[in-house]
């Protein structure tokens, strides 16, 4: 596969692309150590990226067997088109290495983990902006001579180690370096603490060195599950199950999920409110030809009505952060065992959020006084760190969570309820005139999410998108245009693309 040591004229070069916390530096040190332990000359350099996910750190290693007692001159940076091995600790970093020309079809072995750690550019947009991993698969098959790929992050988790261990194992199993396996393992064992877990991860990576599990296209689309369970666990809940079964079959699974979400958000009575609203919408749908359209109107309502009713607020956030299951999950993910675990929550309340927790009448009175709102904002608008692993910090959030019992009387709930009624009112008025547009009006609710500034931006886009509904009502393609508005609104934070589509609609 590669030149034999005695015949090698050029250094063997390895590029490692890893993010913070993945052990890229440790992996590089291991590679250098195993080369030097076998009498080779080895050198490593690194160029750090920006932050943790906007750019990976590039580690570069060159090694060469001894020749006549003379130390070789080794390069400090990889040369595109002249790298023997590329190791990528995440799938899109493998794609980045291909774009940089580090992987070449006549020379390079590409070792990559297939898991994803989403980039800032993927997470910052409101809509679906996740890069398609199959693009990397297609490129890797062309750009690299050989590919070893599988989910090494999962392998690391299963062995309570970090991803550098299975990456090192895959490198050893690939046979790229002419060193025996015990030499690789000796380097890991020399690390002392955590060596047993790292050796287990190494063994799994070594055994999987022949795999290529890069993501492929789905063989068939996912089938929507529409079968309800036989029971929800109690006679009281099973009464609601009967109501769910009375809904159209196309709606039942999503309606069950929506019911569970609204009950978890508030209480069983709130789940009943959700079902009552959905039943009324289903009746209207049936009366206006929904049966011939697979009850698309009600199916969309089942999802977005639950999202609207289970809105994000400070009470809900506090409730999620103080659940015992969350503490158990974090301890399990961190492999804490019996070791003490410190959990710090970062909060940044603003005046609007604080006032939204007031009784509706008082909150409206305070909101109408700009001077008072500015005074409150000066007092509360700052970042806070709350250690919920301590009793004092836990009680702070637990008290906020306890406001759930009074939530229906608070300003935020009154505001959200009025907004839901206006939204459903527009959809039901549109339904007799333009079925598909009414369905799209319901789908526009996906623009509203989060709280504080995120909620305000989403609500602004939502209102702007729905302002076009009267202009589209008489058009047969009105629903398609509303879908375009929604897609445009999700493309950027400020809604510039949305404004462009709105302008087109108004000029038609």
Secondary structure, DSSP 8 states (H G I E B T S, - for coil): ----GGG--S-EEEEEEE-TTS-HHHHHHHHHHHHHHTT-EEEEEEE--STTTTS-EEEEEEEE--BTTB-----SS--TT--SEEEESSHHHHHHHHHTT---TTT-EEEEE------HHHHSSSS-----HHHHHHHHHHH-SEEEEE-HHHHHHHTTS-HHHHHHHHHHHTT-S---HHHHHHHHHTT-TTHHHHHHHHHHHHHTTT-B------SS---------S--SSHHHHHHHHHHHTS-TTTHHHHHHHHHHHHHHT-HHHHHHHHHHHHHHHHHHHHTTGGGGTTHHHHHHHHHHHHHHT---HHHHHHHHT-HHHHHHHHHHTT-TTS----EEEE---HHHHHHTSBHHHHHHHHT-HHHHHHHHHHH-S-EEEETTSHHHHHHHHHHHGGGGGGGGBHHHHHHHHHHHHHHHHHHHHHTT-HHHHHHHHHGGGG--SSHHHHHHHHHHHHHHHTTHHHHTT-TTHHHHHHHHHHHHTTSSS-HHHHHHHHHHHH-
